[in-house]
């Protein structure tokens, strides 16, 4: 199942979300700074399943 939520008018980030299964969403942004902000603000949403791999990218 693919669900795309695009926020084109956002000054902060454009987010295509891809729901790949019941574990979560992939987030794509136009620049690293936007992803860094999401990582900090929504860190508690990161699943334990993905945490180690995602933390390596942002730390």
C-alpha positions as CSV (number, residue, x, y, z in Angstrom):
1,X,0.0,0.0,0.0
2,X,1.3,3.4,-0.9
3,X,0.1,6.6,0.7
4,X,1.8,9.9,-0.2
5,X,1.2,13.0,1.9
6,X,2.9,16.0,0.2
7,X,3.1,19.4,1.9
8,X,4.2,21.7,-0.9
9,X,3.4,25.0,0.8
10,X,5.5,24.2,3.9
11,X,8.5,26.6,4.3
12,X,10.2,24.0,6.4
13,X,10.1,20.8,4.5
14,X,8.3,18.9,1.7
15,X,7.5,15.5,2.9
16,X,6.5,12.6,0.7
17,X,5.6,9.8,3.1
18,X,5.7,6.2,2.0
19,X,3.8,3.8,4.3
20,X,5.7,0.6,3.6
21,X,3.9,-1.6,6.2
22,X,2.5,-1.3,9.7
23,X,5.9,-0.4,11.2
24,X,6.1,3.1,10.0
25,X,6.8,5.7,7.3
26,X,9.7,6.7,5.2
27,X,10.3,10.5,5.1
28,X,12.1,12.3,2.3
29,X,13.0,16.0,2.5
30,X,14.6,18.4,0.0
31,X,17.6,19.0,2.3
32,X,19.4,17.6,5.3
33,X,18.6,20.4,7.7
34,X,14.9,19.6,7.5
35,X,15.6,16.0,8.3
36,X,17.8,17.0,11.2
37,X,14.9,19.0,12.7
38,X,12.5,16.1,12.3
39,X,15.0,13.8,13.9
40,X,15.3,16.0,16.9
41,X,11.7,16.9,17.3
42,X,10.2,13.5,16.6
43,X,12.9,11.3,17.9
44,X,10.6,9.4,20.2
45,X,8.6,8.3,17.2
46,X,11.5,6.2,15.9
47,X,10.9,2.6,16.3
48,X,13.3,0.4,18.2
49,X,13.5,-1.7,15.1
50,X,15.1,1.2,13.1
51,X,16.7,3.2,15.9
52,X,20.3,2.0,15.5
53,X,20.4,2.5,11.7
54,X,18.8,5.9,11.9
55,X,20.9,7.1,14.8
56,X,24.0,6.3,12.8
57,X,22.9,8.7,10.1
58,X,22.1,11.6,12.4
59,X,24.9,11.4,15.0
